[in-house]
Amino acid sequence: MSAVNYTKITSAVFLLTGIPGQEDILNLWISIPFCLMYVISIVGNSVILFIIKTDPSLHEPMYIFLSMLAVTDLGLSISTIQTTLGIFLFNSREISLDACFAQLFFVHLFECTESSVLLLMAFDRFIAICNPRRYVSILTLPRIGKMGLVCVLRGVTVMLPFPILLQQFQYCPSNVLSHCYCINQDVMKMACSDSRISRIYGLSVALLTDGLDSLLIFFSYVMILKTVLSITSQAEGLRALNTCVSHLCAILLFYTPMIGLSLLHRFGEGSSPLRQTLLGYISLLVPPLINPLVYSVKSKHLRAKILRVFVR
């Protein structure tokens, strides 16, 4: 009985991690670039949302999907900014169980939703290149709205069991997490009770959401490449592929660190803690930071609208 009480008392909070082994030395200096990255991410995505919302000429499927991507990037940044900057600015490492479970729900929700949005953007490019005559009739505004709603509902449905399952566990006295924010794979390692059901569910969700989305995106680009190769004019084919460059960058920025981090948590028990931490920062900060910059540079129409607003 005393052991159970001790476990419950010591697991009242988790301890988040900044840079392993360098917490007292580097925190103040690292807080500066972290603050800048968060500011650029939030301002960049907010500007894109504002421009698309206020300019009727941008109310097209491609830009509406881009606004969905900006919303998910904003949500991902806002859901982690408090704990990340709290560690580096104030050395505040403690987080309660309830706050940790709430944070991991929103982090995984926005990651799942972003994966769905990237799939919708691949579908948009597939229709625009492979069936351009029906592009407007297929991707109508009401249909796009329903697609976005389905993405959010899917994320809520599959991610809500995570905090519910984690609340049933008892946690060991060793309660130091690997990142500056809570994620399901990391919290499960702290459980002393049997977590096989949660692990199986987590793996199933990863395969049926991110895994399935990435597979469908791959098939979409196979069909796009097949269509482009069948175009007789090389200039037209390159022009068609050029419209996919921003989306391909967003896919690589999102899936590469996320898949690497997931594999390290599940199969890399002997891996360096610093490697896990760095991958966590990359998957957290890089996509919301780079996506608005890439789309602003590659889209001449969007770039012109943004420059016009700032010039005024």
Buried (B, 14 or more C-beta within 10 A) or exposed (E): EEEEEEBEEEBEBBEBBBBBEEBEEEBEEBBEEBBEBBEBBBEBBEBBBBBBEEBEEBEBBBBBBBBBBBBBBBBBBBBBBBBBBBBBBEEEBEBEBEBBBBBBBBBBBBBBBBBBBBBBBBBBBBBBBBEEEEBEEBBEEEEBEEBBEEBBEBBEEBBEBBBEBBEEBEBBEEBEBBBBBBBBBBBBBBBBEEBEEBBEBBBEBBEEBBBEBBEBBEEBBEEBBEBBEEBEEEEEBEEBBEBBEBBBBBBEBBBBBBBBBBEBBBEBEEEEBEBBBBBBBBBBBBBBBBBBEBBBEBBEEBBEBBEEEEEE
